[in-house]
């Protein structure tokens, strides 16, 4: 099942790159996705993420 999921992610990514040649919004999405993971890896502190998650869970609706 994990292999099928991984394969589908690559296939969808490839299809999006082809569509990005003709659609400006998809092109921006593909470019943003390429840049977001290194940014997140550098800038997220686990302690901060845990605190914000607890805050979101505990506040009133």
mmCIF file of the C-alpha atoms, coordinates in Angstrom:
data_MODEL
# 
_entry.id   MODEL 
# 
loop_
_atom_site.group_PDB 
_atom_site.id 
_atom_site.type_symbol 
_atom_site.label_atom_id 
_atom_site.label_alt_id 
_atom_site.label_comp_id 
_atom_site.label_asym_id 
_atom_site.label_entity_id 
_atom_site.label_seq_id 
_atom_site.pdbx_PDB_ins_code 
_atom_site.Cartn_x 
_atom_site.Cartn_y 
_atom_site.Cartn_z 
_atom_site.occupancy 
_atom_site.B_iso_or_equiv 
_atom_site.pdbx_formal_charge 
_atom_site.auth_seq_id 
_atom_site.auth_comp_id 
_atom_site.auth_asym_id 
_atom_site.auth_atom_id 
_atom_site.pdbx_PDB_model_num 
ATOM 1  C CA . UNK A 1 1  ? 0.000   0.000  0.000   1.00 0.00 ? 1  UNK A CA 1 
ATOM 2  C CA . UNK A 1 2  ? 2.846   2.383  0.818   1.00 0.00 ? 2  UNK A CA 1 
ATOM 3  C CA . UNK A 1 3  ? 4.388   1.689  -2.584  1.00 0.00 ? 3  UNK A CA 1 
ATOM 4  C CA . UNK A 1 4  ? 1.112   2.497  -4.333  1.00 0.00 ? 4  UNK A CA 1 
ATOM 5  C CA . UNK A 1 5  ? 0.806   5.763  -2.399  1.00 0.00 ? 5  UNK A CA 1 
ATOM 6  C CA . UNK A 1 6  ? 4.397   6.765  -3.171  1.00 0.00 ? 6  UNK A CA 1 
ATOM 7  C CA . UNK A 1 7  ? 3.977   5.929  -6.841  1.00 0.00 ? 7  UNK A CA 1 
ATOM 8  C CA . UNK A 1 8  ? 0.753   7.947  -7.051  1.00 0.00 ? 8  UNK A CA 1 
ATOM 9  C CA . UNK A 1 9  ? 2.482   10.974 -5.490  1.00 0.00 ? 9  UNK A CA 1 
ATOM 10 C CA . UNK A 1 10 ? 5.165   10.872 -8.188  1.00 0.00 ? 10 UNK A CA 1 
ATOM 11 C CA . UNK A 1 11 ? 2.599   10.404 -10.969 1.00 0.00 ? 11 UNK A CA 1 
ATOM 12 C CA . UNK A 1 12 ? 0.472   13.327 -9.759  1.00 0.00 ? 12 UNK A CA 1 
ATOM 13 C CA . UNK A 1 13 ? 3.594   15.486 -9.429  1.00 0.00 ? 13 UNK A CA 1 
ATOM 14 C CA . UNK A 1 14 ? 4.579   14.654 -12.994 1.00 0.00 ? 14 UNK A CA 1 
ATOM 15 C CA . UNK A 1 15 ? 1.085   15.435 -14.291 1.00 0.00 ? 15 UNK A CA 1 
ATOM 16 C CA . UNK A 1 16 ? 1.072   18.754 -12.430 1.00 0.00 ? 16 UNK A CA 1 
ATOM 17 C CA . UNK A 1 17 ? 4.390   19.704 -14.031 1.00 0.00 ? 17 UNK A CA 1 
ATOM 18 C CA . UNK A 1 18 ? 2.906   19.067 -17.463 1.00 0.00 ? 18 UNK A CA 1 
ATOM 19 C CA . UNK A 1 19 ? -0.232  21.071 -16.659 1.00 0.00 ? 19 UNK A CA 1 
ATOM 20 C CA . UNK A 1 20 ? 1.975   23.867 -15.284 1.00 0.00 ? 20 UNK A CA 1 
ATOM 21 C CA . UNK A 1 21 ? 3.216   24.512 -18.810 1.00 0.00 ? 21 UNK A CA 1 
ATOM 22 C CA . UNK A 1 22 ? -0.276  25.749 -19.718 1.00 0.00 ? 22 UNK A CA 1 
ATOM 23 C CA . UNK A 1 23 ? -1.717  27.070 -16.449 1.00 0.00 ? 23 UNK A CA 1 
ATOM 24 C CA . UNK A 1 24 ? -0.157  29.937 -14.502 1.00 0.00 ? 24 UNK A CA 1 
ATOM 25 C CA . UNK A 1 25 ? -1.741  29.049 -11.140 1.00 0.00 ? 25 UNK A CA 1 
ATOM 26 C CA . UNK A 1 26 ? -0.576  25.449 -11.308 1.00 0.00 ? 26 UNK A CA 1 
ATOM 27 C CA . UNK A 1 27 ? 2.897   26.708 -12.241 1.00 0.00 ? 27 UNK A CA 1 
ATOM 28 C CA . UNK A 1 28 ? 2.972   28.877 -9.114  1.00 0.00 ? 28 UNK A CA 1 
ATOM 29 C CA . UNK A 1 29 ? 1.755   25.912 -7.047  1.00 0.00 ? 29 UNK A CA 1 
ATOM 30 C CA . UNK A 1 30 ? 4.521   23.652 -8.371  1.00 0.00 ? 30 UNK A CA 1 
ATOM 31 C CA . UNK A 1 31 ? 7.179   26.326 -7.753  1.00 0.00 ? 31 UNK A CA 1 
ATOM 32 C CA . UNK A 1 32 ? 5.898   26.986 -4.240  1.00 0.00 ? 32 UNK A CA 1 
ATOM 33 C CA . UNK A 1 33 ? 5.833   23.298 -3.409  1.00 0.00 ? 33 UNK A CA 1 
ATOM 34 C CA . UNK A 1 34 ? 9.424   22.950 -4.550  1.00 0.00 ? 34 UNK A CA 1 
ATOM 35 C CA . UNK A 1 35 ? 10.549  25.722 -2.198  1.00 0.00 ? 35 UNK A CA 1 
ATOM 36 C CA . UNK A 1 36 ? 8.375   25.043 0.847   1.00 0.00 ? 36 UNK A CA 1 
ATOM 37 C CA . UNK A 1 37 ? 9.961   21.872 2.213   1.00 0.00 ? 37 UNK A CA 1 
ATOM 38 C CA . UNK A 1 38 ? 13.514  23.250 2.681   1.00 0.00 ? 38 UNK A CA 1 
ATOM 39 C CA . UNK A 1 39 ? 11.968  26.369 4.259   1.00 0.00 ? 39 UNK A CA 1 
ATOM 40 C CA . UNK A 1 40 ? 9.899   24.314 6.686   1.00 0.00 ? 40 UNK A CA 1 
ATOM 41 C CA . UNK A 1 41 ? 12.842  22.110 7.554   1.00 0.00 ? 41 UNK A CA 1 
ATOM 42 C CA . UNK A 1 42 ? 14.892  25.155 8.594   1.00 0.00 ? 42 UNK A CA 1 
ATOM 43 C CA . UNK A 1 43 ? 12.274  27.307 10.307  1.00 0.00 ? 43 UNK A CA 1 
ATOM 44 C CA . UNK A 1 44 ? 9.954   25.121 12.365  1.00 0.00 ? 44 UNK A CA 1 
ATOM 45 C CA . UNK A 1 45 ? 10.846  24.530 15.972  1.00 0.00 ? 45 UNK A CA 1 
ATOM 46 C CA . UNK A 1 46 ? 9.216   21.416 17.404  1.00 0.00 ? 46 UNK A CA 1 
ATOM 47 C CA . UNK A 1 47 ? 8.615   23.036 20.757  1.00 0.00 ? 47 UNK A CA 1 
ATOM 48 C CA . UNK A 1 48 ? 6.750   25.945 19.161  1.00 0.00 ? 48 UNK A CA 1 
ATOM 49 C CA . UNK A 1 49 ? 4.642   23.650 16.982  1.00 0.00 ? 49 UNK A CA 1 
ATOM 50 C CA . UNK A 1 50 ? 3.636   21.585 20.013  1.00 0.00 ? 50 UNK A CA 1 
ATOM 51 C CA . UNK A 1 51 ? 2.609   24.692 21.977  1.00 0.00 ? 51 UNK A CA 1 
ATOM 52 C CA . UNK A 1 52 ? 0.491   26.067 19.132  1.00 0.00 ? 52 UNK A CA 1 
ATOM 53 C CA . UNK A 1 53 ? -1.193  22.699 18.641  1.00 0.00 ? 53 UNK A CA 1 
ATOM 54 C CA . UNK A 1 54 ? -2.113  22.552 22.311  1.00 0.00 ? 54 UNK A CA 1 
ATOM 55 C CA . UNK A 1 55 ? -3.417  26.129 22.176  1.00 0.00 ? 55 UNK A CA 1 
ATOM 56 C CA . UNK A 1 56 ? -5.604  25.362 19.164  1.00 0.00 ? 56 UNK A CA 1 
ATOM 57 C CA . UNK A 1 57 ? -6.996  22.296 20.900  1.00 0.00 ? 57 UNK A CA 1 
ATOM 58 C CA . UNK A 1 58 ? -7.689  24.027 24.228  1.00 0.00 ? 58 UNK A CA 1 
ATOM 59 C CA . UNK A 1 59 ? -9.275  27.316 23.120  1.00 0.00 ? 59 UNK A CA 1 
ATOM 60 C CA . UNK A 1 60 ? -13.030 27.755 23.037  1.00 0.00 ? 60 UNK A CA 1 
ATOM 61 C CA . UNK A 1 61 ? -14.919 27.289 19.812  1.00 0.00 ? 61 UNK A CA 1 
# 
